[in-house]
């Protein structure tokens, strides 16, 4: 089994790219382009996950989900957040039904 340490290593790499020269790194270029460019990539990758799942190709699904997770980690880093924040939220929700959790959210 692959270790969850990969998330720590990816987070460290992303942090190191925040101030890097955009000409030297894909991630640095995304950070430099800003939120809209990052959101566009997250959206593209989400659509690709859906398409891969519809095709029924398990390996393709895994690869596209990896792309989606990666770009979501870029977004989190850009927003000053990390995978730890998401893991804490998942832990908070553990054992709570989806209906109950949704009902507990503030009304907009």
Biopython code that builds the backbone (N, CA, C, O; Angstrom):
import numpy as np
from Bio.PDB.StructureBuilder import StructureBuilder

atoms = [
    (1, "UNK", "N", (0.839, -1.179, 0.000)),
    (1, "UNK", "CA", (0.000, 0.000, 0.000)),
    (1, "UNK", "C", (0.889, 1.249, 0.000)),
    (1, "UNK", "O", (1.927, 1.293, 0.660)),
    (2, "UNK", "N", (0.467, 2.233, -0.735)),
    (2, "UNK", "CA", (1.201, 3.488, -0.821)),
    (2, "UNK", "C", (0.918, 4.305, 0.438)),
    (2, "UNK", "O", (-0.215, 4.356, 0.915)),
    (3, "UNK", "N", (1.940, 4.930, 0.956)),
    (3, "UNK", "CA", (1.829, 5.710, 2.187)),
    (3, "UNK", "C", (1.156, 7.058, 1.935)),
    (3, "UNK", "O", (1.304, 7.657, 0.870)),
    (4, "UNK", "N", (0.423, 7.514, 2.929)),
    (4, "UNK", "CA", (-0.189, 8.842, 2.857)),
    (4, "UNK", "C", (0.868, 9.945, 2.930)),
    (4, "UNK", "O", (0.552, 11.121, 2.752)),
    (5, "UNK", "N", (2.126, 9.566, 3.191)),
    (5, "UNK", "CA", (3.213, 10.549, 3.225)),
    (5, "UNK", "C", (3.344, 11.289, 1.900)),
    (5, "UNK", "O", (3.915, 12.378, 1.853)),
    (6, "UNK", "N", (2.823, 10.712, 0.833)),
    (6, "UNK", "CA", (2.886, 11.378, -0.464)),
    (6, "UNK", "C", (2.207, 12.747, -0.386)),
    (6, "UNK", "O", (2.648, 13.693, -1.039)),
    (7, "UNK", "N", (1.145, 12.857, 0.402)),
    (7, "UNK", "CA", (0.472, 14.149, 0.549)),
    (7, "UNK", "C", (1.379, 15.162, 1.234)),
    (7, "UNK", "O", (1.389, 16.337, 0.868)),
    (8, "UNK", "N", (2.136, 14.713, 2.222)),
    (8, "UNK", "CA", (3.101, 15.599, 2.894)),
    (8, "UNK", "C", (4.177, 16.060, 1.914)),
    (8, "UNK", "O", (4.532, 17.238, 1.872)),
    (9, "UNK", "N", (4.687, 15.118, 1.133)),
    (9, "UNK", "CA", (5.746, 15.463, 0.173)),
    (9, "UNK", "C", (5.220, 16.411, -0.902)),
    (9, "UNK", "O", (5.893, 17.372, -1.274)),
    (10, "UNK", "N", (4.018, 16.136, -1.397)),
    (10, "UNK", "CA", (3.429, 17.029, -2.399)),
    (10, "UNK", "C", (3.202, 18.421, -1.821)),
    (10, "UNK", "O", (3.478, 19.423, -2.481)),
    (11, "UNK", "N", (2.705, 18.484, -0.599)),
    (11, "UNK", "CA", (2.472, 19.786, 0.036)),
    (11, "UNK", "C", (3.772, 20.566, 0.188)),
    (11, "UNK", "O", (3.804, 21.777, -0.031)),
    (12, "UNK", "N", (4.833, 19.879, 0.560)),
    (12, "UNK", "CA", (6.138, 20.535, 0.691)),
    (12, "UNK", "C", (6.626, 21.047, -0.662)),
    (12, "UNK", "O", (7.156, 22.153, -0.761)),
    (13, "UNK", "N", (6.445, 20.245, -1.691)),
    (13, "UNK", "CA", (6.843, 20.665, -3.038)),
    (13, "UNK", "C", (6.039, 21.877, -3.478)),
    (13, "UNK", "O", (6.594, 22.838, -4.010)),
    (14, "UNK", "N", (4.727, 21.830, -3.256)),
    (14, "UNK", "CA", (3.879, 22.956, -3.647)),
    (14, "UNK", "C", (4.292, 24.222, -2.908)),
    (14, "UNK", "O", (4.358, 25.295, -3.507)),
    (15, "UNK", "N", (4.567, 24.106, -1.623)),
    (15, "UNK", "CA", (4.995, 25.274, -0.841)),
    (15, "UNK", "C", (6.281, 25.862, -1.407)),
    (15, "UNK", "O", (6.450, 27.081, -1.446)),
    (16, "UNK", "N", (7.179, 24.998, -1.842)),
    (16, "UNK", "CA", (8.455, 25.479, -2.385)),
    (16, "UNK", "C", (8.284, 26.157, -3.737)),
    (16, "UNK", "O", (9.158, 26.911, -4.165)),
    (17, "UNK", "N", (7.189, 25.903, -4.403)),
    (17, "UNK", "CA", (6.955, 26.476, -5.738)),
    (17, "UNK", "C", (6.166, 27.780, -5.698)),
    (17, "UNK", "O", (6.046, 28.460, -6.716)),
    (18, "UNK", "N", (5.631, 28.132, -4.541)),
    (18, "UNK", "CA", (4.793, 29.347, -4.448)),
    (18, "UNK", "C", (5.530, 30.596, -4.930)),
    (18, "UNK", "O", (4.944, 31.441, -5.606)),
    (19, "UNK", "N", (6.789, 30.712, -4.590)),
    (19, "UNK", "CA", (7.567, 31.901, -4.953)),
    (19, "UNK", "C", (8.599, 31.603, -6.041)),
    (19, "UNK", "O", (9.463, 32.434, -6.323)),
    (20, "UNK", "N", (8.511, 30.434, -6.645)),
    (20, "UNK", "CA", (9.485, 30.051, -7.674)),
    (20, "UNK", "C", (9.226, 30.810, -8.974)),
    (20, "UNK", "O", (8.144, 31.353, -9.197)),
    (21, "UNK", "N", (10.224, 30.828, -9.801)),
    (21, "UNK", "CA", (10.139, 31.452, -11.120)),
    (21, "UNK", "C", (9.146, 30.665, -11.974)),
    (21, "UNK", "O", (9.321, 29.461, -12.163)),
    (22, "UNK", "N", (8.105, 31.325, -12.494)),
    (22, "UNK", "CA", (7.102, 30.630, -13.303)),
    (22, "UNK", "C", (7.662, 29.947, -14.551)),
    (22, "UNK", "O", (7.040, 29.035, -15.095)),
    (23, "UNK", "N", (8.822, 30.385, -14.996)),
    (23, "UNK", "CA", (9.405, 29.754, -16.187)),
    (23, "UNK", "C", (10.090, 28.431, -15.855)),
    (23, "UNK", "O", (10.493, 27.695, -16.757)),
    (24, "UNK", "N", (10.224, 28.126, -14.561)),
    (24, "UNK", "CA", (10.948, 26.915, -14.167)),
    (24, "UNK", "C", (10.049, 25.793, -13.674)),
    (24, "UNK", "O", (10.515, 24.677, -13.444)),
    (25, "UNK", "N", (8.746, 26.084, -13.508)),
    (25, "UNK", "CA", (7.870, 25.093, -12.884)),
    (25, "UNK", "C", (6.427, 25.291, -13.322)),
    (25, "UNK", "O", (5.915, 26.411, -13.335)),
    (26, "UNK", "N", (5.777, 24.184, -13.682)),
    (26, "UNK", "CA", (4.355, 24.213, -14.027)),
    (26, "UNK", "C", (3.536, 24.757, -12.859)),
    (26, "UNK", "O", (2.655, 25.594, -13.055)),
    (27, "UNK", "N", (3.821, 24.286, -11.649)),
    (27, "UNK", "CA", (3.074, 24.726, -10.468)),
    (27, "UNK", "C", (3.330, 26.204, -10.195)),
    (27, "UNK", "O", (2.398, 26.945, -9.882)),
    (28, "UNK", "N", (4.576, 26.638, -10.311)),
    (28, "UNK", "CA", (4.888, 28.056, -10.114)),
    (28, "UNK", "C", (4.127, 28.908, -11.124)),
    (28, "UNK", "O", (3.652, 29.995, -10.795)),
    (29, "UNK", "N", (4.016, 28.412, -12.345)),
    (29, "UNK", "CA", (3.267, 29.133, -13.377)),
    (29, "UNK", "C", (1.789, 29.239, -12.988)),
    (29, "UNK", "O", (1.179, 30.297, -13.143)),
    (30, "UNK", "N", (1.211, 28.138, -12.480)),
    (30, "UNK", "CA", (-0.184, 28.183, -12.036)),
    (30, "UNK", "C", (-0.360, 29.183, -10.894)),
    (30, "UNK", "O", (-1.294, 29.985, -10.908)),
    (31, "UNK", "N", (0.533, 29.137, -9.909)),
    (31, "UNK", "CA", (0.462, 30.089, -8.797)),
    (31, "UNK", "C", (0.539, 31.523, -9.321)),
    (31, "UNK", "O", (-0.214, 32.396, -8.887)),
    (32, "UNK", "N", (1.451, 31.752, -10.253)),
    (32, "UNK", "CA", (1.649, 33.087, -10.818)),
    (32, "UNK", "C", (0.397, 33.561, -11.566)),
    (32, "UNK", "O", (0.032, 34.734, -11.487)),
    (33, "UNK", "N", (-0.252, 32.655, -12.283)),
    (33, "UNK", "CA", (-1.460, 33.021, -13.042)),
    (33, "UNK", "C", (-2.642, 33.315, -12.127)),
    (33, "UNK", "O", (-3.533, 34.083, -12.491)),
    (34, "UNK", "N", (-2.655, 32.712, -10.946)),
    (34, "UNK", "CA", (-3.669, 33.050, -9.962)),
    (34, "UNK", "C", (-4.866, 32.117, -9.899)),
    (34, "UNK", "O", (-4.920, 31.069, -10.542)),
    (35, "UNK", "N", (-5.812, 32.550, -9.098)),
    (35, "UNK", "CA", (-6.969, 31.729, -8.751)),
    (35, "UNK", "C", (-7.747, 31.261, -9.972)),
    (35, "UNK", "O", (-8.094, 30.084, -10.068)),
    (36, "UNK", "N", (-8.025, 32.159, -10.897)),
    (36, "UNK", "CA", (-8.849, 31.782, -12.055)),
    (36, "UNK", "C", (-8.217, 30.651, -12.858)),
    (36, "UNK", "O", (-8.915, 29.725, -13.272)),
    (37, "UNK", "N", (-6.924, 30.712, -13.081)),
    (37, "UNK", "CA", (-6.238, 29.657, -13.837)),
    (37, "UNK", "C", (-6.267, 28.338, -13.076)),
    (37, "UNK", "O", (-6.447, 27.274, -13.670)),
    (38, "UNK", "N", (-6.091, 28.410, -11.769)),
    (38, "UNK", "CA", (-6.114, 27.195, -10.954)),
    (38, "UNK", "C", (-7.510, 26.595, -10.962)),
    (38, "UNK", "O", (-7.667, 25.385, -11.123)),
    (39, "UNK", "N", (-8.527, 27.434, -10.790)),
    (39, "UNK", "CA", (-9.907, 26.944, -10.812)),
    (39, "UNK", "C", (-10.256, 26.320, -12.156)),
    (39, "UNK", "O", (-10.960, 25.312, -12.215)),
    (40, "UNK", "N", (-9.768, 26.914, -13.222)),
    (40, "UNK", "CA", (-10.013, 26.350, -14.556)),
    (40, "UNK", "C", (-9.435, 24.942, -14.648)),
    (40, "UNK", "O", (-10.087, 24.034, -15.165)),
    (41, "UNK", "N", (-8.213, 24.757, -14.147)),
    (41, "UNK", "CA", (-7.588, 23.420, -14.178)),
    (41, "UNK", "C", (-8.366, 22.428, -13.320)),
    (41, "UNK", "O", (-8.576, 21.286, -13.730)),
    (42, "UNK", "N", (-8.796, 22.853, -12.137)),
    (42, "UNK", "CA", (-9.580, 21.964, -11.271)),
    (42, "UNK", "C", (-10.862, 21.558, -11.992)),
    (42, "UNK", "O", (-11.239, 20.386, -11.975)),
    (43, "UNK", "N", (-11.523, 22.506, -12.617)),
    (43, "UNK", "CA", (-12.748, 22.204, -13.363)),
    (43, "UNK", "C", (-12.503, 21.251, -14.516)),
    (43, "UNK", "O", (-13.268, 20.309, -14.722)),
    (44, "UNK", "N", (-11.440, 21.489, -15.269)),
    (44, "UNK", "CA", (-11.099, 20.599, -16.390)),
    (44, "UNK", "C", (-10.848, 19.180, -15.895)),
    (44, "UNK", "O", (-11.329, 18.210, -16.482)),
    (45, "UNK", "N", (-10.097, 19.073, -14.820)),
    (45, "UNK", "CA", (-9.768, 17.739, -14.293)),
    (45, "UNK", "C", (-11.009, 17.039, -13.750)),
    (45, "UNK", "O", (-11.139, 15.823, -13.889)),
    (46, "UNK", "N", (-11.920, 17.786, -13.135)),
    (46, "UNK", "CA", (-13.161, 17.182, -12.633)),
    (46, "UNK", "C", (-13.985, 16.612, -13.784)),
    (46, "UNK", "O", (-14.538, 15.517, -13.678)),
    (47, "UNK", "N", (-14.063, 17.351, -14.873)),
    (47, "UNK", "CA", (-14.789, 16.868, -16.052)),
    (47, "UNK", "C", (-14.114, 15.617, -16.606)),
    (47, "UNK", "O", (-14.797, 14.673, -17.003)),
    (48, "UNK", "N", (-12.796, 15.598, -16.638)),
    (48, "UNK", "CA", (-12.072, 14.430, -17.144)),
    (48, "UNK", "C", (-12.295, 13.200, -16.269)),
    (48, "UNK", "O", (-12.327, 12.080, -16.780)),
    (49, "UNK", "N", (-12.452, 13.391, -14.959)),
    (49, "UNK", "CA", (-12.779, 12.268, -14.069)),
    (49, "UNK", "C", (-14.136, 11.698, -14.453)),
    (49, "UNK", "O", (-14.291, 10.483, -14.572)),
    (50, "UNK", "N", (-15.108, 12.560, -14.643)),
    (50, "UNK", "CA", (-16.455, 12.112, -15.011)),
    (50, "UNK", "C", (-16.421, 11.357, -16.336)),
    (50, "UNK", "O", (-17.037, 10.299, -16.463)),
    (51, "UNK", "N", (-15.714, 11.889, -17.311)),
    (51, "UNK", "CA", (-15.638, 11.232, -18.623)),
    (51, "UNK", "C", (-14.956, 9.871, -18.520)),
    (51, "UNK", "O", (-15.404, 8.905, -19.137)),
    (52, "UNK", "N", (-13.885, 9.791, -17.751)),
    (52, "UNK", "CA", (-13.177, 8.518, -17.586)),
    (52, "UNK", "C", (-14.076, 7.492, -16.909)),
    (52, "UNK", "O", (-14.083, 6.322, -17.291)),
    (53, "UNK", "N", (-14.831, 7.923, -15.911)),
    (53, "UNK", "CA", (-15.734, 7.006, -15.210)),
    (53, "UNK", "C", (-16.839, 6.520, -16.142)),
    (53, "UNK", "O", (-17.230, 5.353, -16.095)),
    (54, "UNK", "N", (-17.334, 7.406, -16.978)),
    (54, "UNK", "CA", (-18.379, 7.008, -17.931)),
    (54, "UNK", "C", (-17.844, 5.990, -18.929)),
    (54, "UNK", "O", (-18.583, 5.121, -19.392)),
    (55, "UNK", "N", (-16.558, 6.098, -19.263)),
    (55, "UNK", "CA", (-15.933, 5.152, -20.198)),
    (55, "UNK", "C", (-15.679, 3.798, -19.554)),
    (55, "UNK", "O", (-15.480, 2.806, -20.255)),
    (56, "UNK", "N", (-15.683, 3.747, -18.225)),
    (56, "UNK", "CA", (-15.491, 2.483, -17.520)),
    (56, "UNK", "C", (-14.057, 1.978, -17.486)),
    (56, "UNK", "O", (-13.819, 0.800, -17.216)),
    (57, "UNK", "N", (-13.104, 2.856, -17.756)),
    (57, "UNK", "CA", (-11.691, 2.473, -17.759)),
    (57, "UNK", "C", (-11.095, 2.805, -16.390)),
    (57, "UNK", "O", (-10.793, 3.964, -16.105)),
    (58, "UNK", "N", (-10.927, 1.791, -15.550)),
    (58, "UNK", "CA", (-10.497, 2.006, -14.166)),
    (58, "UNK", "C", (-9.137, 2.703, -14.063)),
    (58, "UNK", "O", (-8.964, 3.599, -13.236)),
    (59, "UNK", "N", (-8.180, 2.303, -14.887)),
    (59, "UNK", "CA", (-6.864, 2.933, -14.840)),
    (59, "UNK", "C", (-6.969, 4.412, -15.216)),
    (59, "UNK", "O", (-6.326, 5.265, -14.605)),
    (60, "UNK", "N", (-7.779, 4.698, -16.218)),
    (60, "UNK", "CA", (-7.973, 6.085, -16.639)),
    (60, "UNK", "C", (-8.633, 6.893, -15.519)),
    (60, "UNK", "O", (-8.275, 8.049, -15.295)),
    (61, "UNK", "N", (-9.591, 6.291, -14.821)),
    (61, "UNK", "CA", (-10.234, 6.966, -13.688)),
    (61, "UNK", "C", (-9.187, 7.303, -12.625)),
    (61, "UNK", "O", (-9.141, 8.430, -12.131)),
    (62, "UNK", "N", (-8.358, 6.340, -12.279)),
    (62, "UNK", "CA", (-7.326, 6.572, -11.257)),
    (62, "UNK", "C", (-6.399, 7.706, -11.682)),
    (62, "UNK", "O", (-6.077, 8.580, -10.878)),
    (63, "UNK", "N", (-5.976, 7.695, -12.922)),
    (63, "UNK", "CA", (-5.056, 8.737, -13.399)),
    (63, "UNK", "C", (-5.710, 10.114, -13.394)),
    (63, "UNK", "O", (-5.078, 11.106, -13.032)),
    (64, "UNK", "N", (-6.966, 10.170, -13.794)),
    (64, "UNK", "CA", (-7.661, 11.460, -13.805)),
    (64, "UNK", "C", (-7.950, 11.953, -12.391)),
    (64, "UNK", "O", (-7.861, 13.152, -12.126)),
    (65, "UNK", "N", (-8.296, 11.040, -11.480)),
    (65, "UNK", "CA", (-8.501, 11.448, -10.085)),
    (65, "UNK", "C", (-7.180, 11.958, -9.498)),
    (65, "UNK", "O", (-7.176, 12.917, -8.727)),
    (66, "UNK", "N", (-6.070, 11.327, -9.856)),
    (66, "UNK", "CA", (-4.762, 11.814, -9.397)),
    (66, "UNK", "C", (-4.531, 13.241, -9.888)),
    (66, "UNK", "O", (-4.052, 14.087, -9.132)),
    (67, "UNK", "N", (-4.869, 13.513, -11.145)),
    (67, "UNK", "CA", (-4.746, 14.878, -11.672)),
    (67, "UNK", "C", (-5.644, 15.845, -10.904)),
    (67, "UNK", "O", (-5.232, 16.955, -10.568)),
    (68, "UNK", "N", (-6.873, 15.411, -10.631)),
    (68, "UNK", "CA", (-7.811, 16.260, -9.896)),
    (68, "UNK", "C", (-7.305, 16.532, -8.486)),
    (68, "UNK", "O", (-7.320, 17.677, -8.033)),
    (69, "UNK", "N", (-6.860, 15.494, -7.792)),
    (69, "UNK", "CA", (-6.324, 15.683, -6.438)),
    (69, "UNK", "C", (-5.136, 16.638, -6.469)),
    (69, "UNK", "O", (-5.036, 17.539, -5.636)),
    (70, "UNK", "N", (-4.236, 16.441, -7.430)),
    (70, "UNK", "CA", (-3.050, 17.292, -7.524)),
    (70, "UNK", "C", (-3.451, 18.757, -7.678)),
    (70, "UNK", "O", (-2.960, 19.623, -6.953)),
    (71, "UNK", "N", (-4.346, 19.025, -8.627)),
    (71, "UNK", "CA", (-4.722, 20.413, -8.875)),
    (71, "UNK", "C", (-5.543, 20.986, -7.722)),
    (71, "UNK", "O", (-5.517, 22.194, -7.483)),
    (72, "UNK", "N", (-6.265, 20.134, -7.011)),
    (72, "UNK", "CA", (-6.968, 20.579, -5.812)),
    (72, "UNK", "C", (-5.959, 20.935, -4.718)),
    (72, "UNK", "O", (-6.163, 21.897, -3.978)),
    (73, "UNK", "N", (-4.881, 20.170, -4.613)),
    (73, "UNK", "CA", (-3.814, 20.511, -3.664)),
    (73, "UNK", "C", (-3.165, 21.846, -4.028)),
    (73, "UNK", "O", (-2.811, 22.626, -3.145)),
    (74, "UNK", "N", (-3.010, 22.108, -5.325)),
    (74, "UNK", "CA", (-2.486, 23.400, -5.770)),
    (74, "UNK", "C", (-3.431, 24.510, -5.307)),
    (74, "UNK", "O", (-2.989, 25.532, -4.783)),
    (75, "UNK", "N", (-4.728, 24.302, -5.504)),
    (75, "UNK", "CA", (-5.720, 25.292, -5.076)),
    (75, "UNK", "C", (-5.648, 25.527, -3.566)),
    (75, "UNK", "O", (-5.639, 26.669, -3.107)),
    (76, "UNK", "N", (-5.597, 24.445, -2.806)),
    (76, "UNK", "CA", (-5.497, 24.584, -1.351)),
    (76, "UNK", "C", (-4.267, 25.403, -0.967)),
    (76, "UNK", "O", (-4.360, 26.318, -0.148)),
    (77, "UNK", "N", (-3.121, 25.080, -1.553)),
    (77, "UNK", "CA", (-1.883, 25.803, -1.250)),
    (77, "UNK", "C", (-2.013, 27.281, -1.620)),
    (77, "UNK", "O", (-1.566, 28.159, -0.882)),
    (78, "UNK", "N", (-2.624, 27.536, -2.758)),
    (78, "UNK", "CA", (-2.822, 28.919, -3.204)),
    (78, "UNK", "C", (-3.682, 29.697, -2.204)),
    (78, "UNK", "O", (-3.483, 30.894, -1.999)),
    (79, "UNK", "N", (-4.627, 29.011, -1.593)),
    (79, "UNK", "CA", (-5.531, 29.636, -0.627)),
    (79, "UNK", "C", (-4.967, 29.642, 0.796)),
    (79, "UNK", "O", (-5.638, 30.078, 1.732)),
    (80, "UNK", "N", (-3.727, 29.156, 0.955)),
    (80, "UNK", "CA", (-3.117, 29.112, 2.275)),
    (80, "UNK", "C", (-3.636, 27.970, 3.135)),
    (80, "UNK", "O", (-3.561, 28.022, 4.363)),
    (81, "UNK", "N", (-4.158, 26.945, 2.488)),
    (81, "UNK", "CA", (-4.687, 25.762, 3.167)),
    (81, "UNK", "C", (-3.846, 24.556, 2.792)),
    (81, "UNK", "O", (-2.947, 24.654, 1.957)),
    (82, "UNK", "N", (-4.139, 23.410, 3.411)),
    (82, "UNK", "CA", (-3.413, 22.191, 3.059)),
    (82, "UNK", "C", (-4.339, 20.990, 3.140)),
    (82, "UNK", "O", (-5.499, 21.092, 3.539)),
    (83, "UNK", "N", (-3.793, 19.861, 2.750)),
    (83, "UNK", "CA", (-4.561, 18.616, 2.838)),
    (83, "UNK", "C", (-4.948, 18.327, 4.282)),
    (83, "UNK", "O", (-5.960, 17.672, 4.532)),
    (84, "UNK", "N", (-4.149, 18.811, 5.236)),
    (84, "UNK", "CA", (-4.458, 18.607, 6.655)),
    (84, "UNK", "C", (-5.795, 19.248, 7.024)),
    (84, "UNK", "O", (-6.541, 18.709, 7.841)),
    (85, "UNK", "N", (-6.092, 20.390, 6.427)),
    (85, "UNK", "CA", (-7.373, 21.050, 6.685)),
    (85, "UNK", "C", (-8.536, 20.194, 6.185)),
    (85, "UNK", "O", (-9.571, 20.091, 6.843)),
    (86, "UNK", "N", (-8.356, 19.590, 5.029)),
    (86, "UNK", "CA", (-9.397, 18.726, 4.464)),
    (86, "UNK", "C", (-9.534, 17.456, 5.299)),
    (86, "UNK", "O", (-10.648, 17.013, 5.578)),
    (87, "UNK", "N", (-8.407, 16.873, 5.697)),
    (87, "UNK", "CA", (-8.460, 15.667, 6.530)),
    (87, "UNK", "C", (-9.146, 15.952, 7.862)),
    (87, "UNK", "O", (-9.891, 15.112, 8.367)),
    (88, "UNK", "N", (-8.901, 17.125, 8.431)),
    (88, "UNK", "CA", (-9.563, 17.494, 9.688)),
    (88, "UNK", "C", (-11.070, 17.611, 9.491)),
    (88, "UNK", "O", (-11.846, 17.202, 10.355)),
    (89, "UNK", "N", (-11.477, 18.162, 8.367)),
    (89, "UNK", "CA", (-12.913, 18.275, 8.085)),
    (89, "UNK", "C", (-13.538, 16.902, 7.875)),
    (89, "UNK", "O", (-14.647, 16.648, 8.344)),
    (90, "UNK", "N", (-12.840, 16.021, 7.178)),
    (90, "UNK", "CA", (-13.351, 14.654, 7.000)),
    (90, "UNK", "C", (-13.475, 13.945, 8.344)),
    (90, "UNK", "O", (-14.452, 13.236, 8.588)),
    (91, "UNK", "N", (-12.493, 14.135, 9.208)),
    (91, "UNK", "CA", (-12.548, 13.528, 10.539)),
    (91, "UNK", "C", (-13.724, 14.084, 11.337)),
    (91, "UNK", "O", (-14.395, 13.351, 12.065)),
    (92, "UNK", "N", (-13.968, 15.390, 11.193)),
    (92, "UNK", "CA", (-15.091, 16.011, 11.894)),
    (92, "UNK", "C", (-16.418, 15.400, 11.448)),
    (92, "UNK", "O", (-17.325, 15.204, 12.257)),
    (93, "UNK", "N", (-16.520, 15.103, 10.162)),
    (93, "UNK", "CA", (-17.763, 14.572, 9.602)),
    (93, "UNK", "C", (-17.937, 13.073, 9.809)),
    (93, "UNK", "O", (-19.044, 12.552, 9.671)),
    (94, "UNK", "N", (-16.861, 12.384, 10.137)),
    (94, "UNK", "CA", (-16.924, 10.927, 10.266)),
    (94, "UNK", "C", (-17.992, 10.531, 11.280)),
    (94, "UNK", "O", (-18.034, 11.047, 12.397)),
    (95, "UNK", "N", (-18.841, 9.617, 10.873)),
    (95, "UNK", "CA", (-19.893, 9.126, 11.753)),
    (95, "UNK", "C", (-21.151, 9.972, 11.747)),
    (95, "UNK", "O", (-22.126, 9.644, 12.424)),
    (96, "UNK", "N", (-21.140, 11.060, 10.986)),
    (96, "UNK", "CA", (-22.327, 11.912, 10.864)),
    (96, "UNK", "C", (-22.970, 11.599, 9.520)),
    (96, "UNK", "O", (-22.283, 11.550, 8.499)),
    (97, "UNK", "N", (-24.267, 11.391, 9.514)),
    (97, "UNK", "CA", (-24.930, 11.102, 8.241)),
    (97, "UNK", "C", (-24.843, 12.323, 7.339)),
    (97, "UNK", "O", (-24.788, 13.457, 7.815)),
    (98, "UNK", "N", (-24.830, 12.084, 6.043)),
    (98, "UNK", "CA", (-24.763, 13.175, 5.077)),
    (98, "UNK", "C", (-25.927, 14.135, 5.213)),
    (98, "UNK", "O", (-25.754, 15.345, 5.071)),
    (99, "UNK", "N", (-27.100, 13.612, 5.485)),
    (99, "UNK", "CA", (-28.290, 14.452, 5.641)),
    (99, "UNK", "C", (-28.136, 15.341, 6.877)),
    (99, "UNK", "O", (-28.423, 16.537, 6.836)),
    (100, "UNK", "N", (-27.682, 14.740, 7.965)),
    (100, "UNK", "CA", (-27.488, 15.487, 9.215)),
    (100, "UNK", "C", (-26.406, 16.553, 9.045)),
    (100, "UNK", "O", (-26.570, 17.684, 9.501)),
    (101, "UNK", "N", (-25.303, 16.194, 8.390)),
    (101, "UNK", "CA", (-24.200, 17.135, 8.201)),
    (101, "UNK", "C", (-24.658, 18.312, 7.357)),
    (101, "UNK", "O", (-24.364, 19.460, 7.687)),
    (102, "UNK", "N", (-25.374, 18.043, 6.272)),
    (102, "UNK", "CA", (-25.831, 19.115, 5.392)),
    (102, "UNK", "C", (-26.808, 20.035, 6.123)),
    (102, "UNK", "O", (-26.767, 21.252, 5.948)),
    (103, "UNK", "N", (-27.683, 19.452, 6.941)),
    (103, "UNK", "CA", (-28.652, 20.250, 7.694)),
    (103, "UNK", "C", (-27.967, 21.148, 8.722)),
    (103, "UNK", "O", (-28.521, 22.180, 9.103)),
    (104, "UNK", "N", (-26.772, 20.771, 9.176)),
    (104, "UNK", "CA", (-26.072, 21.561, 10.194)),
    (104, "UNK", "C", (-25.342, 22.767, 9.614)),
    (104, "UNK", "O", (-24.870, 23.625, 10.359)),
    (105, "UNK", "N", (-25.249, 22.836, 8.297)),
    (105, "UNK", "CA", (-24.542, 23.956, 7.670)),
    (105, "UNK", "C", (-25.369, 25.239, 7.789)),
    (105, "UNK", "O", (-26.599, 25.195, 7.779)),
    (106, "UNK", "N", (-24.688, 26.376, 7.900)),
    (106, "UNK", "CA", (-25.425, 27.644, 7.954)),
    (106, "UNK", "C", (-26.209, 27.861, 6.664)),
    (106, "UNK", "O", (-25.735, 27.535, 5.576)),
    (107, "UNK", "N", (-27.384, 28.401, 6.795)),
    (107, "UNK", "CA", (-28.223, 28.696, 5.623)),
    (107, "UNK", "C", (-27.679, 29.930, 4.928)),
    (107, "UNK", "O", (-27.319, 30.915, 5.573)),
    (108, "UNK", "N", (-27.624, 29.865, 3.606)),
    (108, "UNK", "CA", (-27.114, 31.010, 2.829)),
    (108, "UNK", "C", (-28.250, 31.826, 2.292)),
    (108, "UNK", "O", (-28.024, 32.828, 1.615)),
]
sb = StructureBuilder()
sb.init_structure("model")
sb.init_model(0)
sb.init_chain("A")
sb.init_seg("    ")
for serial, (resi, resn, name, xyz) in enumerate(atoms, 1):
    if name == "N":
        sb.init_residue(resn, " ", resi, " ")
    sb.init_atom(name, np.array(xyz, "f"), 0.0, 1.0, " ", f" {name:<3s}", serial, name[0])
structure = sb.get_structure()
